[in-house]
Structures are given as structure tokens and as C-alpha cells.
């Protein structure tokens, strides 16, 4: 039973189109993330958010943008898609960490099923 | 800086045989270590995690992993492979510090032979 939902699951579009990948979670998690996944490669963090109105760029440079207007919703937008944007995009969320005996708790991610984008 | 190395992008085992997926990490501070599994057309799912308690960690579906500090390893094992174990497995590392960053390996695709 998924607690984090991504739509669309598959999208094939032409170059130059604007697309939005939706991500919603029902767990009340403060933190949300977008990862890009290509075959045989590490997952690369492209955006993250620590709460409403908070967004940051990740380690991998991306032409996409994100917004966080509501806690449960973290959409990713590409204003003008190109073939180089073809990839799988994974959304994830995690709850806030707490500190115990001097150490922060582990950051455990819950992932959505992914959105596979193909730009022709 | 943290890093993760998974040895072998593809591993094939016969049904009923031992599964061993290798992961080595580097971290300058006490690490947290994770194994995630990704079934076809799905997102990643947490299999197990090491958070500085017991060094042998048991996860779902009969998998376990052992943290060996001296070898900087966190290999994943299962005594007897099942066809349903066919998936991609990702090792990941983060720090027991304020930094939330999680570093994933490149993944190992496990094939189960009948």
C-alpha cells in the first residue's frame, strides 16, 4: 500500500513541451526529495525540501524546478523538455530526525513508484 | 566524504542457493548503512538498515547484512534464493550527524536461475 504517489507513471512527450511530475505523500513527512535514476548509475539527488516554502537544489544539476506549497505535495516541472531529460524520476519523503545520545537518527526514505519520462 | 561501492552490477544465483551482494563504504564519521530493493517498475523499498546497534541486521524477506567496521563492508546475504528475489539492490550510506545526505551505490541486479 503506497503512502507516496507519483503521477504520471509513464510519459512520452515531444521536445519543447512543458511537463509537471506530481508527487504526493500522506504520511505528514516534512522532508521530500526528487532523485533522478538512470540504468547502471547511482541515484542522483536533484531537489529536496525540508518543509513548506523550502526548496533546495541537490547534488546533480537539473533544469527542472520544484515547489512546496503544501506539506503533502512536491511537484517537479520542466518548462521545455529535451531528449537529455529522458530518465526515471523518483520522489521520496522522510520524517524529521531526532538526536539521541549525541547522534542524529537515521534518515529513512520512503519512495514513490517513479515517473518514467521519455522526450522524443 | 562518503562513498559506496557495490561490487558487481549483475549477480546470478540458482534458486535455493546463497545470495551474497557486496557493498563497501567509506565515511569519516560513524555511518548509517542501508540496503534498498527495487522491483521492476517500482520505487525503492527499505530492506534493512544499520544504525550502530547490533552489527548483524535482519531485514524483510529473509535478508540480513553484517556491518564489519574493520573491512568497511556491509554485505547483504540470504541463505536460499527465491525467484521473487529477482530485483535491483542498492546499498546506501549516511552519517550519524546533522547532515541528511544519503549516498547510493550504483546498484546490483540480482538474477535468479531456475
Interface residues (C-beta under 8 A of the other chain):
Chain A: X4 X6 X9 X31 X40 X41 X42 X43 X45 X90 X92 X94 X97 X103 X104 X105 X106 X107 X108 X109 X110 X111 X112 X113 X114
Chain B: X4 X9 X30 X32 X34 X36 X41 X42 X43 X44 X45 X46 X49 X51 X52 X90 X94 X96 X97 X98 X100 X101 X102 X103 X104 X105 X106 X107
